[in-house]
Amino acid sequence: MKSLTIGTKRYLEQFRYCLEDKLEPLRQLGMEINLTEESKGNITFLGCSIHNTTISNHDYEKIAVKQIAFALATYIVDVLEKPLLEKNIKNFYPTLSEKEQNKLYIKSLEIIKQKNKVFKRDETIKADIAEKLIEYFEKQWQINIEGFIRFRLQDYMDSLLEIIQEAQEELNIEKEYNDFIKLLRYFVDIQEPKVNEAHLLKKGGKYLILGDNHEIITEENYGDVNGCDGIISCLVTYAPQKIVIHIKDFYFDDEVLTTVNSIFDEKVVLCLGCNHCADPVDTMEKSNEEIKTT
């Protein structure tokens, strides 16, 4: 096999690790592998020469090229991707402060992590890059990794930019939400409480709010109250000094819990079990009967 030469500007130790990791199985097959190193300017070139004693010449060369291609693909995704993200953020979002750029970088990594969890994104990209490298090695035996990324992996670079754009959109949405929450907190703070204590429950999939005497203040699908937004609006209007959330039926309703906590903060108390939690409707009916009697 001809000697294959690979040039890179940085992270040489990580590159050696990726290469050795993929070449080790070839050594176990009985192939003799020689690595040489030479620096020219700011680029370090690794020469990789593989000699075979156990497999037919055609097969061993094909196997060797495939392993080297996957080593390079792993190096690009696992090592170079984060610096590429940082560089793109600086290039395409130069007006952001350093703190904002860091937030965008962290959010981009979160999106990549989620894509890996759902779609196995990294595995797919590595396979695609390795395929392009194998095709490249059919004609060339010398490669500059940074140059290959710039000129041969435009789709990959575009995908990184799309992730950054998605991250920026999510940050904008989060900012709008946080600004909205601050505004609601301001409204709550300047209003006189219309009730001292409010109870938030969920029965039959519908929200209910009870007042000081456990009377129904409002319920979902009554008047203008509909869904989470309607319930939040009602709580803001009544501005209770204390909100008791009967959490039994809210296990899969994080939006309501999070929003109420964000707006009312220390005024919120979580109830893990009481008469209301056991059967809110019966409790309310009894309470209403007592109120009528008195």
C-alpha positions in Angstrom: 0.0 0.0 0.0 1.2 3.5 -0.8 2.0 5.8 2.1 -1.0 8.0 2.9 -0.2 11.5 4.2 -2.6 13.4 6.4 -2.0 17.1 7.3 -3.6 19.0 10.2 -3.0 22.3 12.0 -4.0 21.5 15.5 -5.2 19.0 18.1 -2.5 16.6 16.9 -2.7 14.3 20.0 -6.4 13.8 19.6 -5.9 13.0 15.9 -3.2 10.4 16.8 -5.6 8.8 19.2 -8.4 8.6 16.7 -6.0 7.2 14.1 -4.5 4.6 16.5 -7.9 3.6 17.7 -9.0 2.7 14.1 -5.7 1.1 13.1 -5.4 -1.2 16.1 -7.8 -3.8 14.6 -5.6 -3.9 11.5 -2.6 -4.7 13.7 -4.5 -7.5 15.3 -5.2 -8.9 11.8 -1.4 -9.1 11.3 -0.8 -5.9 9.3 2.4 -3.9 9.8 1.6 -0.2 10.3 4.3 2.5 10.3 3.5 6.1 11.2 5.8 9.0 10.5 5.5 12.7 11.4 6.8 15.8 9.7 6.0 19.5 10.3 5.9 22.1 7.5 5.1 25.6 8.8 2.0 25.4 11.0 0.8 22.0 9.5 1.9 18.6 10.8 1.8 15.7 8.4 1.3 12.2 9.5 2.5 9.5 7.1 0.7 6.2 7.3 2.2 3.2 5.7 0.5 -0.2 6.0 2.1 -3.5 4.9 0.2 -6.8 4.8 1.3 -10.4 5.3 -2.0 -12.2 5.8 -4.7 -10.8 3.5 -4.8 -10.4 -0.3 -3.4 -7.1 -1.5 -6.7 -5.8 -2.9 -8.7 -6.5 0.3 -6.2 -5.2 2.8 -5.8 -1.9 1.0 -9.6 -1.4 0.9 -9.9 -2.3 4.6 -7.0 0.1 5.5 -8.4 3.0 3.6 -11.8 2.5 5.2 -10.4 2.5 8.7 -8.3 5.6 8.1 -11.4 7.3 6.6 -13.4 6.5 9.7 -10.6 7.7 11.9 -10.6 11.1 10.1 -14.4 11.3 10.3 -14.3 10.6 14.0 -11.6 13.3 14.4 -13.6 15.9 12.5 -16.9 15.3 14.4 -15.5 14.5 17.9 -12.6 16.9 18.0 -13.0 19.7 15.4 -16.7 20.2 15.5 -16.7 22.3 18.7 -14.0 24.8 17.4 -15.9 24.9 14.1 -19.1 25.9 15.9 -17.3 28.6 17.9 -15.7 29.9 14.7 -19.1 30.1 12.9 -20.7 31.8 15.8 -18.0 34.5 15.8 -18.2 34.9 12.0 -22.0 34.9 11.6 -22.9 36.6 14.8 -20.2 39.2 15.3 -22.5 41.8 16.9 -23.3 39.5 19.9 -21.3 40.0 23.1 -18.9 37.4 24.3 -21.4 36.3 26.9 -24.2 36.0 24.3 -21.9 34.1 21.9 -21.1 31.6 24.8 -24.9 31.1 25.4 -25.4 30.5 21.7 -22.5 28.0 21.7 -23.9 26.1 24.8 -27.4 26.0 23.3 -26.0 24.7 20.0 -24.3 21.8 21.9 -27.6 21.1 23.7 -29.3 20.8 20.3 -26.6 18.5 19.0 -27.0 16.3 22.1 -30.7 16.1 21.6 -30.3 15.2 17.9 -27.8 12.4 18.9 -30.3 11.1 21.4 -33.2 11.0 19.0 -31.6 10.6 15.5 -28.0 9.3 16.3 -26.8 12.4 14.4 -23.1 11.9 15.0 -23.1 8.3 13.7 -24.9 9.4 10.5 -22.5 12.3 9.9 -19.4 10.2 10.5 -20.6 7.6 8.1 -21.3 10.3 5.4 -17.9 12.0 5.9 -16.1 8.6 5.8 -17.8 7.8 2.5 -16.6 11.1 1.0 -13.1 10.4 2.3 -13.0 6.9 0.8 -14.0 8.5 -2.5 -11.3 11.1 -2.2 -8.6 8.5 -1.4 -9.4 6.7 -4.7 -7.6 9.6 -6.5 -5.5 11.3 -3.8 -3.1 9.9 -1.2 -2.4 13.2 0.5 -5.0 15.2 2.4 -5.2 18.4 4.4 -8.0 18.0 6.8 -8.9 21.7 7.2 -8.9 22.1 3.4 -11.0 19.0 3.0 -13.6 20.3 5.4 -13.7 23.7 3.7 -14.0 22.5 0.1 -15.5 19.0 0.3 -17.8 19.1 3.4 -20.0 22.1 2.6 -23.1 20.2 3.5 -21.7 19.4 6.9 -20.7 23.0 7.4 -24.2 24.1 6.4 -25.7 21.7 8.9 -23.6 23.3 11.7 -24.9 26.7 10.7 -28.5 25.5 10.7 -27.9 24.2 14.3 -26.6 27.6 15.3 -29.6 29.3 13.7 -31.9 26.9 15.5 -30.1 27.6 18.8 -30.5 31.4 18.3 -34.2 31.0 17.6 -34.6 29.0 20.8 -32.7 31.6 22.8 -34.9 34.4 21.4 -38.0 32.4 22.4 -36.6 31.9 25.9 -35.9 35.6 26.2 -39.4 36.6 25.1 -40.8 34.1 27.6 -38.6 35.4 30.4 -39.5 39.0 29.6 -43.2 38.1 29.7 -42.8 36.4 33.0 -41.1 39.5 34.4 -44.0 41.6 33.2 -46.6 39.3 34.9 -44.6 39.3 38.1 -44.7 43.1 38.0 -48.5 43.1 37.6 -48.9 40.7 40.5 -46.6 42.8 42.8 -48.6 46.0 42.2 -52.1 44.6 42.6 -54.0 44.2 45.8 -54.8 40.5 46.4 -58.4 39.7 45.7 -58.1 36.4 47.7 -55.6 35.4 50.3 -55.2 31.8 49.2 -56.0 30.0 46.0 -56.0 26.3 45.3 -55.0 25.0 41.8 -56.3 21.6 41.0 -57.0 19.4 38.0 -60.0 17.1 37.7 -61.0 15.1 34.7 -58.3 16.8 32.7 -59.6 20.3 33.4 -58.1 23.0 35.6 -59.9 24.4 38.7 -59.1 27.3 41.0 -60.6 27.5 44.5 -60.7 30.5 46.7 -60.2 31.2 50.4 -63.3 29.2 51.4 -62.6 26.5 48.8 -65.3 27.9 46.5 -64.8 27.6 42.8 -63.2 30.9 41.5 -63.0 29.6 37.9 -62.7 26.5 35.9 -61.4 25.7 32.4 -63.8 26.0 29.5 -65.9 28.5 31.5 -66.2 32.0 30.0 -62.8 33.2 28.7 -60.8 30.7 30.7 -59.2 28.0 28.4 -56.0 26.1 28.9 -52.9 27.0 30.7 -52.9 30.7 29.6 -56.4 31.2 30.8 -55.6 29.8 34.3 -52.4 31.8 34.6 -54.4 35.0 33.6 -56.9 34.3 36.3 -54.3 33.7 39.0 -52.5 37.0 37.9 -55.9 38.8 38.1 -56.7 37.5 41.6 -53.0 37.9 42.8 -53.4 35.6 45.8 -50.9 35.8 48.6 -50.5 32.1 48.6 -51.1 29.5 45.9 -51.5 25.8 46.8 -50.9 23.5 43.9 -52.4 20.1 44.5 -49.8 18.2 42.5 -51.4 14.8 42.2 -52.8 15.4 38.7 -49.9 17.5 37.4 -47.2 14.9 36.8 -47.3 15.4 33.1 -48.1 19.1 33.2 -44.7 20.8 33.6 -45.8 23.9 31.7 -48.4 24.9 34.3 -46.1 24.2 37.3 -43.1 25.9 35.8 -45.1 29.0 34.8 -46.9 29.4 38.1 -43.6 28.9 40.0 -41.8 31.5 37.8 -44.5 34.1 38.3 -45.4 33.6 42.0 -42.2 32.2 43.3 -42.2 32.0 47.1 -46.0 32.3 47.2 -46.3 28.8 45.7 -46.8 25.7 47.9 -46.9 22.2 46.5 -49.5 19.9 48.2 -48.6 16.2 47.9 -51.8 14.9 49.4 -55.0 16.2 51.1 -58.8 15.9 50.8 -58.7 18.0 47.6 -56.2 15.7 46.1 -58.2 12.7 47.0 -61.4 13.9 45.4 -61.6 17.6 44.5 -65.2 17.6 43.3 -66.6 16.0 46.4 -64.6 18.4 48.6 -65.8 21.4 46.7 -69.4 20.3 46.8 -69.2 19.9 50.6 -67.5 23.3 50.9 -70.1 25.0 48.8 -72.9 23.4 50.8 -71.3 24.7 54.0 -71.0 28.2 52.6 -74.7 28.2 51.6 -75.7 26.9 55.0 -73.8 29.7 56.8 
